[in-house]
Amino acid sequence: MGERAGRACSKCGALMDEGFILDNTYGARVQSEWVRGAPELSRLTGVKLKGKEHLPVTTFRCQACGYLESYTSTA
């Protein structure tokens, strides 16, 4: 998504910093993703993803109040 200079918090109006939510998995650290549709459980992988759209999530944190806003790309 790239750094968004000047993004203002929708709660208090202060500046926000770009970042992401970290998911710790077995042996890895990854960026959270948004997946279209309801989760379908899988015995082997936990959740089925085959054929589903998924996009990385970017999260902004307010420098003053700590409020978080999360977004994906529009693609």
C-alpha positions in Angstrom: 0.0 0.0 0.0 2.9 2.4 0.6 3.3 5.1 3.3 0.3 7.4 3.5 1.7 10.7 4.6 -0.9 12.9 6.3 -3.6 10.2 6.9 -5.7 11.6 9.8 -7.4 9.5 12.5 -11.2 9.3 12.0 -11.6 9.3 15.8 -9.4 12.2 17.0 -7.8 13.8 13.9 -4.2 13.0 14.8 -1.7 11.6 12.3 -1.6 7.8 11.7 1.3 5.4 11.0 1.1 2.7 8.5 1.8 -0.9 9.6 0.4 -4.4 9.6 -1.0 -7.1 11.9 1.5 -9.9 12.4 0.3 -13.5 12.4 2.6 -16.0 14.1 2.3 -19.4 12.6 4.2 -22.6 13.2 7.7 -21.7 12.1 6.8 -18.4 10.3 5.6 -14.8 10.7 3.2 -13.5 8.1 1.1 -10.5 7.3 -2.7 -10.9 7.9 -4.9 -11.4 4.8 -8.6 -10.8 4.1 -10.4 -13.7 2.5 -13.7 -13.4 0.6 -16.6 -15.5 2.0 -17.3 -17.4 5.1 -14.5 -19.7 6.5 -14.8 -23.4 5.5 -13.0 -25.7 8.0 -10.4 -28.2 6.8 -8.9 -31.0 8.9 -5.4 -30.6 7.4 -5.0 -26.8 7.0 -7.5 -25.3 9.4 -9.3 -23.3 6.7 -9.9 -24.0 3.0 -8.5 -21.3 0.7 -8.5 -22.9 -2.7 -10.2 -20.7 -5.3 -10.9 -17.9 -2.8 -9.8 -14.3 -3.3 -7.4 -13.1 -0.6 -5.6 -9.8 -0.1 -3.0 -8.5 2.3 -4.3 -6.2 5.1 -2.6 -2.9 5.9 -3.4 -1.3 9.2 -2.9 2.3 10.3 -2.4 3.2 14.0 -3.2 6.7 15.4 -0.2 8.3 17.0 -2.4 10.0 19.7 -5.2 7.6 20.7 -4.0 4.2 19.3 -7.1 3.7 17.1 -6.6 1.1 14.4 -8.0 1.2 10.8 -7.4 -1.8 8.5 -7.6 -1.8 4.7 -6.9 -4.0 1.7 -6.1 -3.0 -1.9 -9.2 -2.5 -4.1 -7.9 -5.1 -6.7 
